[in-house]
Every structure is written in C-alpha cells, then in structure tokens.
Amino acid sequence: MKKVLVLFIAVLFLGMACGYSAELYPKIVKVMPQDFPNITTYVTFYDSTGNPVSEIEPIDFEIYEKVRIKPDRIYKLPVNLSVALLIDKSGSMRSQMKRVKIAANNFIDMLTETDRVMVMAFDRTYKFLRGFSSNKWRAKEEINKLRGKGPTALYDTIVRAIVETDREANVQKAIVLITDGRDESRAGSRRLSKHSLRDVISLSRKAEIPVYTIGLGSTCDKEALRKIAYYSGGEFFHAPDEGGIMTLYTEIARKIKYQYKVVYTSPIPNPDINIREISIKPIFGQKLYKVVEDHVPVKRTEYMIVK
C-alpha cells in the first residue's frame, strides 16, 4: 500500500466589488483529499466581528488550484444541527472532570433552540445520559452528575454514537468526543471494545458524519484520535491540560455551523506533487459583498492520501 503525503495551503483571496453592503471573511474550514483527485472542501463565512454568517446565498463558487475550476457540486449544509457529545468518564478523568463539565455545558449553550444534542458518557461501557433532544437544560443537568471511574471503551462508544446520530434526518450532523486515554481495560492492556479502530473509521465514512476529537493530556491515543477525525471529515485537537478545553469546544462549535460543502476534481491528478494552493471565490449575483482576505493566519495542514 502506497502512502502519499499531500500538503494543502488554504490560501484565501481578496475580492473587490463596488456597491457592497457588508464585509465577509471566507475561511476554508477543512479540505478532504481522501478520494483524490476528487476534493471536498468546507467553507464558512464570517463577519467583521468573527461571527459565522448564515444568511448569505452565493449562486456559485470558483475554485483556483493553479487554474480556475468549476465545482462539480455545491451544498449548503442544513442550519439545524444534531450533535452527539461523548465524554470520557474513566478513572483518569476524575481530576479534570470539573473543567470538562463546564466546557461541555458552554458548548451546549452555543447551540440554537432548534439544534438537538445527545450526551453519552463512557468508561467500561457507554451510557446514554440524554438522547437527542432540543431540551438543553436536561442535557446539562446530566453532564453535571458525571463522576470519573473505570477503564475506557472508546471505540464501542463512537460506533454507537454514529448509529444514533445517523438516524437524525434533514439536519447537519456531528460528533464531538473528549478523552484522555486509549481503548484499554487498564494501562498497557489489550483493547477493551468489541469494535476496532477500523470499524469506527469505516462506519463514520459510510454515514458521512464528522467526528471531532479532543485528546486531553499526554496519555491520550493521539494517533487513533487523529485517524478517526481525519477519515470521518472532522478534526483532531490536543489539549495539553484541562485549561484549554473551553477554547477547543468553542472553536469546534464555530466550525460545524453554517458551512458550504464544495466538491471539485483536481486539475493536477499527479499525487506526487506535495504542495498545492487552493482558493475559493464565491459569486453573489445581484447582492454584492466586499469579500476580504481571511483575518485568521493561514495554517499549513497535512493530509494523508492512502492508495
């Protein structure tokens, strides 16, 4: 099996138009080259205060990768969201549980009235604290009852969460997971879950549900969490300690709302080209906007294409 490392730089553009009514800051949230040369990108627009904008309606997009390309497909993802929160409550999480609860509750507060949330906690097995519901108060009440104990059945929990989330209809779907460990019955032992990492990746890709993973501390299984996030279309975040958890939950909440999914075919099908610059330009028809360069520093992101 050949592995080719492809680096993408998400370079955003400066588009000028006269008579504009507002400033927009487009940001390529993520690029998914797993099915190369078919590329899937997710784009969110922000206003000058950094808040996501939902009411814009581009009639088309232009993509630039060396040359201008017309996208194959464009989707505006549903505004309403169904999100599953998975919280590790194994014994090693005991000292960090207070901050995790606060951050998870803050994430729920960022959801709208029509968004639905499910909360699962896991140690030796998973437990449904609250099924999918728009009743945020009940979900937060259950989170506040959590206590840390036991080992970590990570993969079984994610698989069950994917199954439950996939049943939600006509909404944007996502899973947000936090853990400080790895799937094992005790430190250094064999896998605890019946399901494997391969099962998690396969099911998440089939269901097309992104899994955002937060690895806490130095003992988390970074490699597994990165793979789960990458192949599902989510993103992996590492928090060296519990002090950064709140910021990460906030960042994830902003990423999964108000997105456009743009699919195109790369005009440079040679996978051995390591650096590619991508920019996306929205076309607005009659309602004009001033589209300005992304005010967030551009980051180089590594992607792995497996052939």
C-alpha positions in Angstrom: 0.0 0.0 0.0 1.5 3.3 -1.1 1.1 6.4 1.1 1.5 9.8 -0.4 1.7 12.9 1.7 -0.1 15.9 0.2 0.2 19.3 1.8 -2.6 21.8 1.2 -2.3 25.5 1.9 -5.7 27.1 2.2 -5.0 30.5 0.6 -7.9 32.8 0.7 -8.5 35.6 -1.7 -9.1 39.3 -1.9 -12.2 40.0 -4.0 -13.4 43.6 -4.6 -16.8 44.8 -5.7 -18.3 48.2 -5.8 -21.6 48.9 -4.0 -21.1 46.2 -1.4 -23.4 46.0 1.5 -21.2 44.1 4.0 -17.8 42.7 4.6 -17.3 38.9 4.5 -14.3 36.9 5.7 -14.4 33.5 3.9 -12.5 30.7 5.6 -11.7 27.2 4.2 -12.6 25.2 7.3 -11.2 21.9 6.1 -10.0 20.1 2.9 -10.7 16.4 2.4 -8.5 14.8 -0.3 -9.2 11.1 0.8 -10.8 10.4 -2.6 -8.2 12.2 -4.6 -8.4 13.5 -7.3 -11.9 14.3 -6.1 -11.5 17.0 -3.4 -14.1 18.1 -0.9 -13.8 21.5 0.9 -15.9 23.1 3.6 -16.2 26.9 3.6 -17.7 29.2 6.3 -18.2 33.0 6.0 -17.5 35.3 9.0 -18.4 38.9 9.6 -16.0 41.6 10.8 -16.5 40.6 14.4 -15.6 37.0 13.8 -19.1 35.5 14.0 -20.3 33.0 11.4 -22.8 34.4 8.8 -25.7 32.2 7.7 -27.9 34.4 5.5 -25.6 34.7 2.5 -26.6 32.9 -0.7 -23.8 32.6 -3.2 -25.1 31.5 -6.6 -21.8 29.8 -7.4 -18.2 29.3 -6.5 -15.0 29.5 -8.4 -12.1 27.3 -7.3 -8.4 28.0 -8.0 -5.8 25.3 -8.0 -3.2 26.6 -10.4 -6.1 27.3 -12.8 -9.7 28.3 -12.4 -12.1 25.3 -11.9 -15.8 25.0 -11.8 -17.0 22.9 -8.8 -18.7 19.6 -9.5 -21.2 20.0 -6.7 -22.2 22.7 -4.1 -24.2 22.0 -1.0 -25.4 24.5 1.7 -25.4 22.3 4.8 -28.6 22.4 6.9 -28.6 25.2 9.5 -30.1 23.0 12.1 -27.6 20.7 13.9 -27.8 17.4 15.7 -24.6 16.9 17.7 -23.6 14.0 19.9 -21.3 14.8 22.8 -19.2 11.9 24.0 -17.5 12.4 27.4 -14.8 10.1 28.8 -15.6 9.5 32.5 -13.0 6.8 33.2 -10.9 7.0 36.4 -8.1 9.0 34.9 -10.6 11.8 34.1 -11.6 12.3 37.7 -9.3 15.3 38.4 -10.3 17.0 35.1 -14.0 16.4 35.2 -14.9 19.8 36.6 -13.5 21.7 33.7 -14.8 19.2 31.2 -18.3 19.7 32.5 -18.1 23.5 32.3 -16.7 23.4 28.7 -19.4 20.8 27.6 -22.1 22.9 29.1 -20.7 26.0 27.4 -20.8 24.2 24.1 -24.4 23.3 24.6 -25.2 27.0 25.4 -23.8 27.9 21.9 -26.4 25.8 20.2 -29.7 27.3 18.9 -33.1 26.5 20.2 -33.8 24.2 17.3 -30.5 22.3 17.5 -30.6 18.9 19.1 -28.0 17.3 21.3 -27.3 13.8 22.6 -24.9 13.2 25.5 -23.1 9.9 26.1 -20.6 9.1 28.8 -18.2 6.1 28.8 -15.9 4.2 31.0 -16.0 0.3 30.8 -19.1 0.7 28.7 -21.2 3.6 27.3 -24.2 5.2 28.9 -26.8 7.4 27.3 -27.2 10.4 29.6 -29.6 12.1 27.3 -30.9 11.0 23.9 -31.3 13.5 21.0 -33.4 16.4 22.2 -33.7 20.2 21.9 -34.0 20.3 25.7 -30.6 21.6 26.5 -31.2 22.1 30.2 -31.8 18.4 30.8 -28.6 17.5 28.9 -26.6 19.9 31.1 -28.2 18.5 34.2 -27.0 15.0 33.3 -23.5 16.2 32.5 -23.2 17.8 35.9 -23.8 14.5 37.6 -20.7 12.8 36.0 -18.1 11.2 38.1 -14.8 9.6 36.9 -14.2 5.9 37.3 -13.3 2.7 35.4 -11.4 1.9 32.1 -12.1 3.2 28.6 -14.3 1.6 25.9 -13.6 4.3 23.3 -14.4 2.5 20.0 -17.7 0.9 21.1 -18.9 4.3 22.3 -18.1 6.1 19.0 -19.7 3.3 16.9 -23.0 3.5 18.9 -22.9 7.3 18.7 -22.6 7.1 14.9 -25.5 4.8 14.6 -27.7 7.0 16.8 -26.6 10.2 15.0 -27.2 8.7 11.6 -30.9 8.4 12.5 -31.3 12.2 12.7 -33.0 13.5 9.5 -32.6 16.7 7.5 -30.0 18.2 9.7 -26.3 18.8 9.8 -24.7 16.1 12.0 -21.5 15.9 14.1 -19.9 14.0 16.9 -17.7 15.7 19.5 -15.5 13.4 21.7 -13.2 14.2 24.6 -10.9 11.6 26.2 -7.6 11.5 28.0 -6.8 7.8 27.3 -7.0 5.0 24.9 -9.2 2.0 24.3 -8.0 -0.4 27.0 -9.1 -2.2 30.2 -6.1 -1.0 32.1 -2.8 0.8 31.2 -0.9 -1.1 28.6 -3.5 -3.9 28.2 -5.4 -5.1 25.1 -8.3 -3.3 23.5 -11.5 -3.2 25.7 -14.0 -2.5 23.0 -15.5 -5.2 20.7 -15.2 -2.8 17.8 -11.9 -1.8 16.3 -10.4 1.5 15.1 -11.0 0.2 11.5 -14.7 -0.3 12.4 -15.0 3.3 13.6 -13.4 4.7 10.5 -15.4 2.6 8.1 -18.7 3.4 9.7 -18.1 7.1 10.1 -17.1 7.4 6.4 -20.2 5.4 5.3 -22.5 7.6 7.4 -20.6 10.8 6.4 -20.7 12.0 10.0 -17.6 14.1 11.1 -16.1 13.2 14.4 -14.3 16.0 16.2 -11.8 14.5 18.7 -10.2 16.2 21.7 -7.2 14.4 23.2 -6.5 15.6 26.7 -3.1 15.4 28.3 0.0 13.2 27.4 -1.6 9.8 27.7 -4.3 10.1 25.1 -4.1 8.0 21.9 -3.2 10.8 19.6 -2.7 8.5 16.6 -6.1 6.9 16.8 -7.9 10.2 17.5 -6.2 11.8 14.5 -7.2 9.0 12.2 -10.8 9.0 13.4 -11.1 12.7 12.9 -9.3 12.8 9.6 -11.1 9.9 7.9 -14.5 11.0 9.1 -14.1 14.6 8.0 -13.8 16.0 11.5 -10.7 17.5 13.2 -8.3 16.4 16.0 -7.5 18.9 18.8 -4.9 18.3 21.5 -5.2 20.0 24.9 -2.0 19.5 27.0 -4.1 20.1 30.1 -7.7 20.9 31.1 -7.0 24.7 30.9 -7.5 24.7 27.1 -10.7 22.6 26.9 -13.1 25.6 26.9 -11.4 27.2 23.9 -11.4 24.0 21.9 -15.1 23.3 22.5 -15.8 26.9 21.4 -13.7 26.5 18.3 -15.5 23.3 17.3 -18.9 24.8 17.8 -17.9 27.6 15.4 -16.6 25.2 12.8 -19.6 22.9 12.5 -22.2 25.6 11.9 -23.1 27.5 8.7 -20.9 25.6 6.2 -20.9 25.1 2.5 -19.6 21.8 1.0 -17.9 22.3 -2.3 -16.7 19.3 -4.3 -14.4 19.5 -7.3 -11.9 17.5 -9.3 -8.3 18.5 -9.1 -6.9 19.6 -12.4 -3.5 18.2 -11.3 -4.1 14.5 -10.8 -0.5 13.7 -10.1 -0.4 12.7 -6.4 3.3 13.2 -6.1 3.0 17.0 -6.1 3.4 17.8 -2.5 2.3 21.4 -2.3 -1.0 22.7 -3.6 -2.5 26.2 -3.2 -6.3 26.3 -3.1 -8.5 29.4 -3.0 -12.3 29.6 -3.3 -14.2 32.6 -4.6 -18.0 32.9 -4.1 -20.1 34.5 -6.8 -23.1 36.6 -5.5 -25.2 37.7 -8.4 -27.1 40.9 -7.6 -26.4 41.3 -3.9 -22.8 42.4 -3.7 -20.4 41.9 -0.8 -16.9 43.0 -0.2 -15.0 39.8 0.3 -11.8 40.5 2.2 -8.8 38.4 3.0 -9.1 36.0 5.9 -8.0 37.8 9.1 -7.0 34.5 10.7 -3.4 33.4 10.0 -3.3 30.8 7.2 -2.0 27.5 8.5 -0.4 24.7 6.6 -2.3 21.4 7.2 -1.1 17.9 6.5 -3.3 15.4 4.8 -2.6 11.8 4.0 -3.9 10.1 0.9 -3.8 6.3 1.1 -3.6 4.4 -2.2 
